[in-house]
């Protein structure tokens, strides 16, 4: 059958196609999810304010 002898080569093709489909589905499901939460933004703002205070005292 098309030179695909044994089980390893067809299994490799099947797993490659399956992993590609799973990666596409994962990408579609997580397309616009935010990477930074509101809590992280607040902490970053506090950090920036503290950093400015330290820079002023130097």
Buried (B, 14 or more C-beta within 10 A) or exposed (E): EEEEEEEEEEEEEEEEEEEEEEEEEEEEEEEEEEEEEEEEEEEEEEEEEEEEEEEEEE
